């Protein structure tokens, strides 16, 4: 690479993405790479990230992979914090941080072992998101700009049968991001909450029920980046779900209960399709 090219790469904006080895995270990485951004990518499978970067012709001036199991660092969140600090030291303060790593597993409240599923889901999807943002909040405030992006879900709006842990966790993401948004507003730091509908990823591929308005991960990434660029406080993707969302939210309980009566449940951990790995 020429000196001019190296300088341009160093000056390109930087995005930090968790859970970037597959699905939505990987699609977001590809989208930002195509726009010329520098990438700081984290996942449990750091080798997969490195292989992906090599396959896309991205050298270390454009993409750095950090191994971090967000779930492993919850009781003591040094794993994800260490990855963030390594990014700060090596690549600088990101312009955008996307907390995407998550888990989706069905649960049955009559099964005692599934209480552990709920604990794991809440810890990864909510506490893991907060731990991802933590190292960047103060430096972004000091700089006076930056964007923190939380990946929630349409499942945050209403409880779904067999999906209590996931729905509760994503409702927690929405509430947490709203709190953080108000806290950061005066500093110039934006907080964006994205609520995907159904996106074709490994997490949804074995869902045993209909998934209306299903979109592919690349389409989601393009629309998500558009919302992030605009600094929207909240965006539902795809647009069809944005129409459905308020209707679903405001349905009387008696109507909602009838509508979802008999709906197939999300597979539990250990069942086919119930691995829940991000």
N, C-alpha and C positions, 0 to 999 in steps of 0.2 A: 504494500500500500504506500502511496506517495505521502510526503509530509502534509500536503494539503488535505488529502483524504483522511489521514490520521487525526489531524486537528478537527476536521468536521465531525468525525466519529466521537471524539472526546467532548465536543460541544453540543452533541445531540441530546435531546431530553431523555430522561431515564424513568423507566417504569419498573416497579418491584411487584412481582406476582407470586402468590403462594399456590400450591397445588397445580403447578404448571406442567406436569408430565403427561397430562391427558385431558380430554374433555374441554370444558369451558376455559380452563386455565391455559391449556396449550393453544386453543384457538385465539385467545386474547394475545398471547405471546406472538403468534404468527402475524396477527393484524398489526401490532405495534412495530414488529420487525419490518414489515412491508412499508411502513411509513417512515422508516429510517431512525426509529428510536433505539436507544440502548436498552438492553434487557438485564434485569437481575431476577433470576428465576429460582424458586425454591420448591423442593419436593422431597419425599422420602427416598425416591429413586434418582439419585443425582446422576447415575450413569445414563439413565434414560434421557435426562435433560441434555447431557453432553452429546449424546448420539443425535438428538434432535437438532441441536445447534450446528453440529458438523454437517448433517444432511442438508441444512438450509444455508450452508456457506457462511455461517456467522462465527467469526473469530472472537477471541477474548476481548478485543476492543469494542465489540458490539454486544456480546452476550456472556454473562458469567453465571454459572450454576452453583447454588449453595444447597448442600444437603441439610435438610431440617425436617424432622418429624414433628409437626405441630402438636399432635396428640401426646407424644412422649414428653413434651415439655410443659405439661399443664400444671402438675403439682409444683414444679419448679421450672418456670418458663424460660430457662436459659437457652434451650435449643433454638427456638425461633428468634429470641432476642440476639443470640450470638450470630445468627445468619444476617439479621438486620444490621448489627454493628459491623460485621465484615463487609457488607455492602457499603455502608457509610464510609468506611476506611478505604475501600478499594475503588469504588465507583462514584462516591459522593452522595449527596442527599437527593433522593428521587423526586421527580415532579409529581408522579402519581404512584400510590400504593394500593394494590388490589388484593384484599383478603378474600381469597377464593376457596382455599382448602376447606373441605367439609365432608360429612358422612351422612348417608341416608339409609336407615335400617328400620324395618317394621318392629313393632313391639306389641306385646299382649300384657296388660296390667294384671292378669290372673296368674302369670308366670313369674315367679320370684326372680329368676335369672335375668328377666328383661328389665328389672330395675337398673341393672348394670348397663344395659343398652341405653337407657335414658340418661344415666350419668355420663357415659362416654359421648353421647350425641350432644348434650348440652355443653360439656367441657370443650369439645373440639369446635363446634359450630359457633359458640358464643365467646367462651373464654379464649379460645385459640385466635379468634378474630381480634379481640381486645389486645392480646399479647403481640399480635402482628403489628397493630397500629402503634403500640406503646413507644418503641424507640424513635419513632419519626415525628410524634406530635410536637414535642418541645422544639426540635430544630426547625420544623416547618413554621411554627409560630414565630420563632426568632427571625426567620427569613422573610416572613410576611406573605407566604404563598405556598401552595401545594394542595393536592387533592387526595383524600382518603376514601376508598371505595369499598363498601361492604356488600357482598353477594348474599342477598336474602332469598326469598322465594314467594311465589303466590301462595304457597302453603302457610305463610304467616297470617293470612287473612281469616281462614276458617279451619277448624279441626277436621281432619280426614280420618276415616276408620283405619285402625292399625298403624297410624302414622303420628301418634300423639307426641313422641319424642321429637321427631323432625319438625312438626308444626310448632311445637313449643319453642324449639331452638331458633327457628327462623323468625318467629314473633319477637323473640329476645334480640335478635340481630337488628330488626327494625327499630325497636325501642332504644337499644344502645346507640345506634348510629344517629338517631334523632337527638338524643341527649348530647352526644359528642358534637353534633352539628351546631347546636345552640352555644355550646361552650367555646367553639372555635370561631364562631361567626365574626367577631370583632377583629380577629387576628389576620384575616385574609385567607385562612385555610378552609377549603371546602370539604364537606362530607357528603358523598353521594351514596344513596342506597338503591341498589338494583334488585328488582323482583322478577326473576325469570319465570315464565310459564314452563311448558314442557320443552326441553332441549335434548336433542338426540346425543347422548353421551353414554359411557359405560355405566353410569349410575342409573340411567333410565331404561337401558336396553332390555332389561328383563322384567319390567313392571307388568303385572298381569291384568292391566286394565287399560281402557281407552285413554289416549292422551291427546285431547283436542288441541288444534293449532300448533302441533309439534313443528319445531324448526331445527335446522342443523346448527352445530356449534359455531361455524364460521359466520352465519347470518346473525346469530346472537352477538358475536364479538364485534361485528361492524356496527350494529345498532347500540350496543353498550358503549363503545368508544365515542359514538356521536353524543350520547347523553353525558358522558364524562367530560368531553370537550366543552359542552354547553354549561357544565357546572350545575346540572339539574339536581335538586335535593333528593328527588325520588323518581324512578322510572320503572314502569312495568313493560316487559318485553316478552312476546310480540305485542303489537298494537291491539290485536283482537282481545288479548287478555286484559289490556287496559280498559276496554269497554266492559268486559265481563266482571272485572274486579269489584267495582262499586255495587253492581247488581248482586253479586254473590255475597258481598259483605252485609248488604242490607236485607237479604232474604229473611223473612220471619223464621224462627227456629223450627216451627212445625212444618213449613215447606221445605226447609233445608234438610231436615231429618228424613222426610219422605224421599227426597231426591237422591240421597246417598244411601238409603237403606239397601242392604244387599250388595253394595259395591265391594269388589274384591279388595283384600287387604294387601298392604306392602309386605313382601316376604320378610320373615324374622331372620335374625342372625343364625346361620347354620342351615337355613332352608335354601333351596335353589333360588338364586337371584338376591339373596339376602346378605351378601358379604359386606356391603356398605363401604367398601374401600374407596377413597377419593382417587 
